[in-house]
């Protein structure tokens, strides 16, 4: 089940909201826990066992850590943290990376080991990181142990952000799990945010994604340089509106149930360096790796050499986290090289350039990165990059590239503008001038997005979020 489906919009969500506000407050976490398990089991009932196992493991680990710390036995507390990490990472490794490892071994040693052909449990990369962060934070003293299993289960399985984030660390919502206050204003904010995300996904991401699907399915021998860049731009916009749209919907749903999740995107395509880009893109993932990998490795405290090593480790793992394929590892190392270069010398050079050139530099490398990221979706990944840089000898443009550009020009323009902070700034300006006009405009906008989205969903095929695959 996905947020941008008629089943979720008109059956699951209204029913859960109705029950949520009917039952007494003491039962609301239980309701969210059961509803979240049903939500997850709708597409993959077998893998509910995995999420329940992770819940039990980390609940028990947290209790053990708290118990042993209270007894003054830090060694045993650390062993409980280690056990939690080993079990969680083993589950993630087995289901996500077993076939990748087998394929790699077969290629290197020319063996013929059969792959397991396991279906990837949806959301396992996200909820694994969440549950691990809980146990670590309890050990560090950054969060209090949760003694109520149902409350902890509601945190792990919470359906608004279960499938594709944002990665919500336990300490961020600990107080809200035990004592949150729902209100009409909070619910209204949630509806606005959810509808903004739904519009991003259905009206922009899905539509511009059709352009990318058409171009990526074309063999590179039939692509010109202009068409290849047009496709790369389309995917760049698709993945932003798809993922940020999901995050908006998750944050909006959180508001409806009284939760406040941290932001996951901050207009990353306005960045003027790769370093800034990664402060604005998938913020929850970057924060997780910083808190639980980069800083424990020493961060930048032991000199440049160790800092570069730590960045390499973080970005190798970041690439691998995104998918069990070498193009994701290359994608992570690609950003590692750029980030290291900016820290060593490139950052100082960028500061001397006009802002426009800084932005062009950033978006050039970001767009190229998304081609590497989407390698598996292309008929010929390496050939696609060659075509982009005019190395395939197919010409700069042709009638097809002109036709596609003219056909999608308005949509691309809307998407480009929508990826900036301009709409938000215009909205704030309107709100300051007239709260009544802003309220009316919001109501009309919500209704329009809902009607248009439903119209598109009725006639569309199944179109899950891109990050469901990772």
WOZI-V392283 format. One record per helix or strand of 2 or more residues. SS is the DSSP state (2 for helix, 1 for strand). FROM is the first residue (numbers start at 0). LEN is the number of residues. Records with the same first field share a line. If there is no record, write none. Layout:
SS=FROM-LEN + FROM-LEN
This chain:
2=5-17 + 24-17 + 44-26 + 73-36 + 123-17 + 148-9 + 158-4 + 169-9 + 183-33 + 219-3 + 224-32 + 267-3 + 273-7 + 282-12 + 303-19 + 325-26 + 354-19 + 374-3 + 380-8 + 398-20 + 421-12 + 434-24 + 465-4
